[in-house]
Amino acid sequence: MNTPTIWIIFPGIAAAILYLLRRWKRAINLAGVVLALLLAWLAWKLPIGETLSLGPFTRLPSINLTDTMTILGRRFILDAASRPFLIFIYLGIALWFGGAYIARTGILFVPVGLAVAALLTAALAVEPFLFAALLIEMAALACLPILSPPGKPVGRGVLRFLTFQTLGVPFILYAGLLLSGVQTTPENPSLVIRIAILMVLGFAFFTAIFPFHTWIPMIAEEANPYTAAFVFFFIPGIVSLFALEFLNRYPWLQAEPGVSTALSFLGVLMVSIGGIWAAFQRHLGRILGYAAIVEIGLSLLAISLGAGRTANPDLQNLFFALFLPRGVGLAIWALALATLQAQVKDLSFRSVQGLARRAPVAASSLLLANFSLAGFPLLASFPIDVALWTALSSQSLSVALLVLLGFIGLLFAGFRTLAVLVMGQENEDWRITETRPQLLLLGMGMGMLFLIGLLPQWFMPMMINMAQILRGGGG
């Protein structure tokens, strides 16, 4: 047996089976959570690359768990160093599946989510690794049924998302073709420039970097908020991991000062524009979309700190540390929006006025998640945002001030949301209308936001270990 069979083939088969059983929505949601947790537990416990003993009561007392599988001449490698990535992907999937039922994501969310997890795992495992671009494109295609459920018209945001994801593939593949014969620093400077331009364009399409970010607020307005946030977290997140691996495999490209400058410029642009535009939105879904754009910008800034001739590679730890508070924040924000959306016709400010009086727990969860992603003290993102902002200010005070402007814009959007949600008649009573499962999950989410913010040392070692593993494998 080999590890890609466990974490790529098996989830793909399970996705197909759950699709056939999609009539039983509660059962497949529970099965999805259990299966994702099981795969995360196996990634933690299985002795990859060693002999696994099954005990004296089986016909096969031991099996050799190899780390390589070959399909159509391409190798898929999931070795012991891949454990943190596997745990991250499948624990993240379990987190999103846990709220899928009460968020009313539809019957296809769990099967599609497992298929996306399998494809993104394959993207991280494939050799030559540039073929990951094709697997990421397949994952984007797999997301279409949950972003635009059957029977409903396809929105403009979904079409733009698919277009940009498809346009990114040829740029990455052509950059890989140019790099195929380059082992050390190329003698032709024009080749370096050409490769850098192709790489930046390819990842700009994939990761929704300005000006190819417009599909994010559009999908946030058109689709189910929980489904949209799932896509915002996993697709750009795994693509950014792919981009970081790309840079680490070619140290001469990473050392080019122009690459670091471009990443820093684009990151600042995403954070500042996302935060400022969020401050003036009048739709709760679009505010969530612009918050996701801010988070993409922060990832770019964290990558830029680890690139360039004078950069400190240890600062790449911040890139990985961002994932946990971002995932929890987006999931709770989206779950709260889905809870509120069940009571109104849409999420525009006009429709949600005074909604906190009828759904105070959902409104509180939404606001805490908003403030957390804006870097508010004591909440999940605060320790990492402060560390990132400090590192940026030591290199460029102007960059740090522009990033702070983005945080202020997102914070202002949260205060505007608070004002709208509590607005209402003075004689209107406050009452709790959320269901018990909604109260339970939203309450747990708010607790996690505070727990991660107050005790980050409990959660960050594994994320930092991912950075060390990637640097060790990429050099």
C-alpha positions as CSV (number, residue, x, y, z in Angstrom):
1,M,0.0,0.0,0.0
2,N,1.1,3.6,-0.6
3,T,0.3,6.9,1.0
4,P,-1.2,8.6,-2.1
5,T,-3.8,5.8,-2.2
6,I,-4.9,6.7,1.4
7,W,-5.0,10.5,1.0
8,I,-5.8,11.0,-2.7
9,I,-7.5,7.9,-4.2
10,F,-9.6,6.9,-1.1
11,P,-11.1,10.4,-0.6
12,G,-11.9,10.6,-4.3
13,I,-13.7,7.3,-4.2
14,A,-15.5,8.3,-1.0
15,A,-16.6,11.5,-2.7
16,A,-18.2,9.5,-5.5
17,I,-20.0,7.2,-3.1
18,L,-21.3,10.1,-1.0
19,Y,-22.5,11.7,-4.2
20,L,-24.6,8.6,-5.0
21,L,-26.0,8.7,-1.4
22,R,-26.7,12.5,-1.5
23,R,-30.4,12.0,-0.7
24,W,-29.5,11.4,3.0
25,K,-28.0,14.9,3.7
26,R,-27.5,14.6,7.4
27,A,-25.9,11.2,7.0
28,I,-23.4,12.3,4.4
29,N,-22.5,15.4,6.4
30,L,-21.7,13.3,9.4
31,A,-19.8,10.8,7.2
32,G,-17.8,13.6,5.7
33,V,-16.8,15.0,9.1
34,V,-15.8,11.5,10.4
35,L,-13.9,10.6,7.2
36,A,-12.0,13.9,7.2
37,L,-11.1,13.5,10.9
38,L,-10.0,9.9,10.2
39,L,-7.7,11.0,7.4
40,A,-6.2,13.7,9.6
41,W,-5.6,11.2,12.4
42,L,-4.0,8.7,10.0
43,A,-1.7,11.5,8.7
44,W,-0.7,12.0,12.3
45,K,-0.2,8.4,13.4
46,L,0.7,6.2,10.4
47,P,4.4,5.3,10.1
48,I,4.9,6.6,6.5
49,G,7.8,4.8,4.8
50,E,8.0,2.1,7.4
51,T,6.5,-1.3,8.0
52,L,3.0,-1.2,9.6
53,S,2.1,-4.0,11.9
54,L,-1.5,-5.1,11.8
55,G,-1.3,-7.5,14.8
56,P,-1.4,-11.3,15.1
57,F,-5.1,-11.7,14.4
58,T,-5.0,-10.7,10.7
59,R,-3.9,-12.7,7.6
60,L,-1.6,-9.8,6.7
61,P,0.4,-9.2,10.0
62,S,2.3,-6.3,8.4
63,I,2.3,-4.1,5.3
64,N,4.9,-1.8,3.9
65,L,3.5,1.8,3.6
66,T,5.5,3.3,0.7
67,D,5.3,7.0,-0.1
68,T,5.2,7.0,-3.9
69,M,2.5,6.2,-6.5
70,T,3.0,6.5,-10.3
71,I,0.1,7.4,-12.6
72,L,0.6,8.0,-16.3
73,G,4.3,8.6,-15.8
74,R,3.8,11.2,-13.0
75,R,4.9,10.4,-9.5
76,F,2.8,11.4,-6.5
77,I,4.9,11.5,-3.3
78,L,3.5,11.9,0.2
79,D,6.3,11.1,2.6
80,A,6.8,11.7,6.3
81,A,7.5,15.4,5.6
82,S,4.0,15.8,4.2
83,R,2.3,15.1,7.5
84,P,1.6,18.7,8.5
85,F,0.1,19.5,5.0
86,L,-2.1,16.4,5.2
87,I,-3.3,17.2,8.7
88,F,-3.9,20.9,7.7
89,I,-6.0,19.9,4.7
90,Y,-8.1,17.3,6.3
91,L,-8.6,19.0,9.6
92,G,-9.6,22.1,7.6
93,I,-12.1,20.0,5.6
94,A,-13.5,18.6,8.8
95,L,-14.0,22.1,10.2
96,W,-15.9,23.2,7.1
97,F,-18.0,20.1,7.0
98,G,-19.0,20.5,10.6
99,G,-21.0,23.6,9.8
100,A,-22.2,22.6,6.4
101,Y,-25.6,21.3,7.4
102,I,-26.8,24.3,9.4
103,A,-25.3,26.6,6.8
104,R,-27.6,25.0,4.2
105,T,-24.8,24.5,1.7
106,G,-26.7,22.0,-0.4
107,I,-26.4,18.2,-0.9
108,L,-23.3,18.4,-3.1
109,F,-21.1,20.3,-0.6
110,V,-19.6,17.3,1.2
111,P,-18.9,15.1,-1.9
112,V,-17.4,18.1,-3.7
113,G,-15.4,19.1,-0.7
114,L,-13.8,15.6,-0.4
115,A,-13.0,15.7,-4.2
116,V,-11.4,19.2,-3.8
117,A,-9.3,17.9,-0.9
118,A,-8.1,14.9,-2.9
119,L,-7.2,17.1,-5.9
120,L,-5.4,19.7,-3.8
121,T,-3.5,17.0,-2.0
122,A,-2.5,15.6,-5.4
123,A,-1.4,19.1,-6.4
124,L,1.0,19.2,-3.5
125,A,2.3,15.7,-4.1
126,V,2.7,15.6,-7.9
127,E,6.2,15.4,-9.5
128,P,7.1,17.3,-11.7
129,F,5.4,19.7,-9.4
130,L,4.4,22.1,-12.2
131,F,1.6,19.7,-13.1
132,A,0.0,20.9,-10.0
133,A,-1.5,23.8,-12.1
134,L,-3.7,21.3,-13.9
135,L,-4.8,19.7,-10.7
136,I,-5.7,23.1,-9.2
137,E,-7.7,23.8,-12.3
138,M,-9.6,20.6,-11.8
139,A,-10.3,21.5,-8.2
140,A,-11.7,24.9,-9.4
141,L,-13.9,23.0,-11.9
142,A,-15.1,20.7,-9.1
143,C,-16.2,23.8,-7.1
144,L,-18.7,24.9,-9.7
145,P,-21.6,22.7,-8.6
146,I,-21.5,24.1,-5.1
147,L,-21.0,27.8,-6.1
148,S,-23.8,27.5,-8.6
149,P,-26.1,24.6,-7.6
150,P,-28.0,22.7,-10.4
151,G,-31.2,24.4,-11.4
152,K,-30.0,27.9,-10.6
153,P,-28.5,30.3,-13.2
154,V,-24.7,30.6,-13.3
155,G,-23.6,33.9,-11.8
156,R,-21.1,36.3,-13.3
157,G,-18.7,35.8,-10.4
158,V,-18.6,32.0,-11.0
159,L,-17.9,32.5,-14.7
160,R,-15.2,35.0,-14.0
161,F,-13.7,32.7,-11.4
162,L,-13.5,29.8,-13.9
163,T,-12.1,32.1,-16.6
164,F,-9.3,33.4,-14.4
165,Q,-8.4,29.9,-13.1
166,T,-8.2,28.6,-16.6
167,L,-6.1,31.5,-17.8
168,G,-3.5,30.9,-15.1
169,V,-2.7,27.3,-16.3
170,P,-0.7,28.2,-19.5
171,F,1.4,30.8,-17.8
172,I,2.5,28.4,-15.1
173,L,3.2,25.6,-17.6
174,Y,5.2,27.8,-19.9
175,A,7.2,29.1,-17.0
176,G,7.9,25.5,-16.1
177,L,9.0,24.8,-19.6
178,L,11.5,27.6,-19.5
179,L,12.8,26.4,-16.1
180,S,13.1,22.8,-17.1
181,G,16.7,23.1,-18.2
182,V,17.8,25.6,-15.6
183,Q,19.5,24.2,-12.5
184,T,21.6,27.2,-11.5
185,T,21.3,31.0,-12.1
186,P,20.8,31.5,-15.8
187,E,23.3,33.5,-17.7
188,N,20.7,35.4,-19.8
189,P,19.1,38.1,-17.6
190,S,16.2,38.4,-20.1
191,L,15.3,34.8,-19.3
192,V,15.0,35.6,-15.6
193,I,12.7,38.5,-16.4
194,R,10.6,36.4,-18.7
195,I,10.2,33.6,-16.2
196,A,9.4,36.1,-13.4
197,I,6.7,37.8,-15.5
198,L,5.1,34.5,-16.5
199,M,5.2,33.2,-12.9
200,V,3.6,36.4,-11.5
201,L,0.9,36.4,-14.1
202,G,0.1,32.7,-13.6
203,F,-0.2,33.0,-9.8
204,A,-2.1,36.3,-10.1
205,F,-4.8,34.5,-12.1
206,F,-4.9,31.6,-9.7
207,T,-4.7,33.5,-6.4
208,A,-7.0,36.3,-7.3
209,I,-4.3,39.0,-7.2
210,F,-5.2,42.5,-8.3
211,P,-6.6,43.1,-10.9
212,F,-7.9,39.5,-11.2
213,H,-9.6,39.6,-7.8
214,T,-13.0,40.8,-8.9
215,W,-14.7,37.4,-8.8
216,I,-14.3,37.2,-5.0
217,P,-16.8,39.9,-4.0
218,M,-19.1,38.9,-6.8
219,I,-19.2,35.2,-5.6
220,A,-19.6,36.4,-2.0
221,E,-22.7,38.3,-3.1
222,E,-24.2,35.6,-5.4
223,A,-23.4,32.3,-3.7
224,N,-24.1,30.8,-0.3
225,P,-21.7,32.6,2.1
226,Y,-20.4,29.4,3.6
227,T,-19.7,27.8,0.3
228,A,-18.0,31.0,-1.0
229,A,-15.7,31.2,2.1
230,F,-14.8,27.6,1.6
231,V,-13.5,28.4,-1.9
232,F,-11.8,31.6,-0.7
233,F,-9.9,29.7,1.9
234,F,-8.8,26.5,0.1
235,I,-8.1,27.5,-3.5
236,P,-6.0,30.6,-2.9
237,G,-4.4,29.0,0.2
238,I,-3.2,25.9,-1.6
239,V,-2.1,28.0,-4.6
240,S,0.0,30.2,-2.4
241,L,1.6,27.1,-0.9
242,F,2.4,26.0,-4.5
243,A,3.8,29.4,-5.2
244,L,6.1,29.2,-2.2
245,E,7.3,25.8,-3.1
246,F,8.0,27.2,-6.6
247,L,10.2,29.9,-5.2
248,N,12.0,27.5,-2.8
249,R,12.9,25.1,-5.6
250,Y,14.7,27.8,-7.5
251,P,16.8,29.8,-5.0
252,W,18.2,32.0,-7.7
253,L,14.7,33.1,-8.6
254,Q,13.8,33.7,-5.0
255,A,16.9,35.8,-4.5
256,E,16.0,38.2,-7.4
257,P,15.1,41.5,-5.7
258,G,12.5,42.2,-8.3
259,V,10.5,39.1,-7.2
260,S,10.4,40.3,-3.6
261,T,9.5,43.8,-4.6
262,A,6.7,42.7,-6.9
263,L,5.2,40.4,-4.1
264,S,5.5,43.2,-1.6
265,F,3.8,45.8,-3.9
266,L,1.0,43.4,-4.8
267,G,0.5,42.4,-1.2
268,V,0.2,46.1,-0.1
269,L,-2.2,46.8,-2.9
270,M,-4.4,43.9,-2.0
271,V,-4.5,44.7,1.8
272,S,-5.1,48.4,1.3
273,I,-7.6,48.2,-1.5
274,G,-9.5,45.3,0.2
275,G,-9.7,47.1,3.5
276,I,-10.7,50.4,2.0
277,W,-13.4,48.9,-0.3
278,A,-14.7,46.8,2.6
279,A,-15.3,50.0,4.6
280,F,-17.8,51.3,2.0
281,Q,-19.7,48.2,1.1
282,R,-23.5,47.9,1.8
283,H,-23.7,44.2,1.5
284,L,-22.5,41.8,4.2
285,G,-21.4,39.1,1.7
286,R,-19.3,41.6,-0.2
287,I,-17.6,42.7,3.0
288,L,-16.6,39.0,3.6
289,G,-15.2,38.9,0.1
290,Y,-13.0,41.9,0.6
291,A,-11.8,40.5,3.9
292,A,-10.7,37.4,1.9
293,I,-8.8,39.8,-0.4
294,V,-7.1,41.4,2.5
295,E,-6.0,37.9,3.7
296,I,-4.5,37.1,0.3
297,G,-2.6,40.3,0.4
298,L,-1.2,39.3,3.9
299,S,0.0,36.0,2.5
300,L,1.8,37.8,-0.3
301,L,3.5,40.1,2.2
302,A,4.6,37.1,4.3
303,I,6.1,35.4,1.3
304,S,7.9,38.6,0.3
305,L,9.5,38.8,3.7
306,G,11.2,35.4,3.0
307,A,12.4,36.3,-0.5
308,G,15.1,38.6,-1.9
309,R,18.8,38.7,-1.2
310,T,18.5,40.4,2.2
311,A,15.4,38.6,3.4
312,N,15.2,36.4,6.4
313,P,13.8,32.9,5.5
314,D,12.5,32.4,9.0
315,L,9.9,35.1,8.3
316,Q,8.2,32.5,6.1
317,N,6.9,31.1,9.4
318,L,4.4,34.0,9.4
319,F,2.9,32.8,6.1
320,F,2.0,29.4,7.7
321,A,0.9,30.9,11.0
322,L,-1.7,33.0,9.1
323,F,-3.7,29.9,8.0
324,L,-5.3,28.8,11.3
325,P,-6.8,32.2,12.4
326,R,-7.8,32.9,8.8
327,G,-9.6,29.5,8.5
328,V,-11.4,29.9,11.8
329,G,-12.3,33.5,11.1
330,L,-13.7,32.9,7.7
331,A,-15.6,29.8,8.7
332,I,-17.3,31.5,11.7
333,W,-18.0,34.7,9.7
334,A,-19.5,32.7,6.8
335,L,-21.6,30.5,9.2
336,A,-23.0,33.5,10.9
337,L,-23.9,35.1,7.5
338,A,-25.6,31.9,6.4
339,T,-27.6,31.9,9.7
340,L,-28.7,35.5,9.2
341,Q,-29.5,34.8,5.5
342,A,-32.1,32.2,6.5
343,Q,-34.1,35.0,8.0
344,V,-33.9,37.7,5.3
345,K,-34.2,37.8,1.5
346,D,-30.6,39.0,1.0
347,L,-27.7,40.4,3.0
348,S,-27.9,44.0,2.0
349,F,-27.8,46.6,4.7
350,R,-31.4,47.5,4.0
351,S,-32.5,43.9,4.6
352,V,-30.5,43.1,7.7
353,Q,-31.3,46.3,9.7
354,G,-32.1,45.3,13.3
355,L,-31.4,41.7,12.7
356,A,-29.2,41.5,15.8
357,R,-32.3,41.8,17.9
358,R,-33.6,38.5,16.4
359,A,-30.3,36.7,16.1
360,P,-27.9,38.1,18.6
361,V,-25.6,35.1,18.7
362,A,-25.1,35.0,14.9
363,A,-24.6,38.8,14.8
364,S,-22.0,38.6,17.6
365,S,-20.2,35.8,15.9
366,L,-20.1,37.8,12.6
367,L,-18.7,40.8,14.3
368,L,-16.1,38.9,16.3
369,A,-14.9,37.2,13.1
370,N,-14.8,40.5,11.3
371,F,-12.8,42.1,14.1
372,S,-10.5,39.1,14.3
373,L,-9.5,39.3,10.7
374,A,-9.0,43.0,11.1
375,G,-6.4,42.3,13.8
376,F,-8.4,43.4,16.8
377,P,-6.6,42.7,20.2
378,L,-7.3,39.4,22.0
379,L,-8.8,37.7,18.9
380,A,-7.3,35.0,16.8
381,S,-5.4,37.0,14.1
382,F,-4.0,39.6,16.4
383,P,-0.7,37.9,17.4
384,I,0.2,37.0,13.9
385,D,-0.9,40.3,12.4
386,V,1.2,42.2,15.0
387,A,4.3,40.0,14.2
388,L,3.8,40.6,10.4
389,W,3.2,44.3,10.8
390,T,6.4,44.6,13.0
391,A,8.5,42.7,10.4
392,L,7.1,45.0,7.7
393,S,7.8,48.2,9.6
394,S,11.4,47.2,10.2
395,Q,11.8,47.0,6.4
396,S,9.6,49.8,5.2
397,L,7.5,52.2,7.3
398,S,5.4,53.2,4.3
399,V,4.5,49.6,3.6
400,A,3.5,49.1,7.2
401,L,1.3,52.2,7.3
402,L,-0.5,51.1,4.1
403,V,-1.1,47.7,5.7
404,L,-2.4,49.4,8.8
405,L,-4.8,51.4,6.6
406,G,-6.2,48.1,5.2
407,F,-6.8,46.9,8.8
408,I,-8.5,50.1,9.7
409,G,-10.8,49.9,6.7
410,L,-11.8,46.3,7.6
411,L,-12.3,47.4,11.2
412,F,-14.5,50.3,10.1
413,A,-16.6,47.9,8.0
414,G,-17.2,45.9,11.2
415,F,-18.4,49.0,13.1
416,R,-20.7,49.9,10.2
417,T,-22.1,46.3,10.3
418,L,-22.6,46.6,14.1
419,A,-24.6,49.8,13.6
420,V,-26.8,48.4,11.0
421,L,-27.5,45.1,12.8
422,V,-28.6,46.8,16.1
423,M,-30.6,49.5,14.4
424,G,-34.3,49.1,15.0
425,Q,-37.4,50.3,16.9
426,E,-36.8,51.1,20.5
427,N,-39.7,49.0,21.7
428,E,-38.6,45.9,19.7
429,D,-37.7,43.0,22.0
430,W,-34.4,41.2,21.8
431,R,-34.8,37.4,21.4
432,I,-32.8,34.4,20.4
433,T,-34.2,32.7,17.2
434,E,-31.1,30.6,16.3
435,T,-31.5,26.8,16.6
436,R,-29.6,24.8,19.2
437,P,-27.1,23.5,16.6
438,Q,-26.5,27.0,15.4
439,L,-26.0,28.3,18.9
440,L,-23.6,25.4,19.7
441,L,-21.4,25.9,16.7
442,L,-21.4,29.7,16.8
443,G,-20.6,29.6,20.5
444,M,-17.7,27.2,19.9
445,G,-16.4,29.4,17.1
446,M,-16.4,32.5,19.2
447,G,-14.5,30.5,21.9
448,M,-11.9,29.5,19.4
449,L,-11.4,33.0,18.2
450,F,-10.5,34.0,21.8
451,L,-8.6,30.9,22.6
452,I,-6.2,31.2,19.6
453,G,-5.7,34.9,20.3
454,L,-4.9,34.4,23.9
455,L,-2.9,31.2,23.6
456,P,-1.2,31.2,20.2
457,Q,1.7,29.1,21.5
458,W,-0.7,26.1,21.7
459,F,-1.5,26.1,18.0
460,M,1.4,27.6,16.1
461,P,4.2,25.0,16.5
462,M,2.7,22.7,13.9
463,M,2.2,25.5,11.4
464,I,5.8,26.7,11.9
465,N,6.9,23.1,11.4
466,M,5.3,23.2,7.9
467,A,7.6,26.2,7.0
468,Q,10.7,24.3,8.2
469,I,9.7,21.2,6.2
470,L,9.0,23.2,3.0
471,R,12.3,25.0,3.2
472,G,14.1,21.7,3.8
473,G,12.5,20.1,0.8
474,G,12.7,23.1,-1.5
475,G,16.3,24.0,-1.2
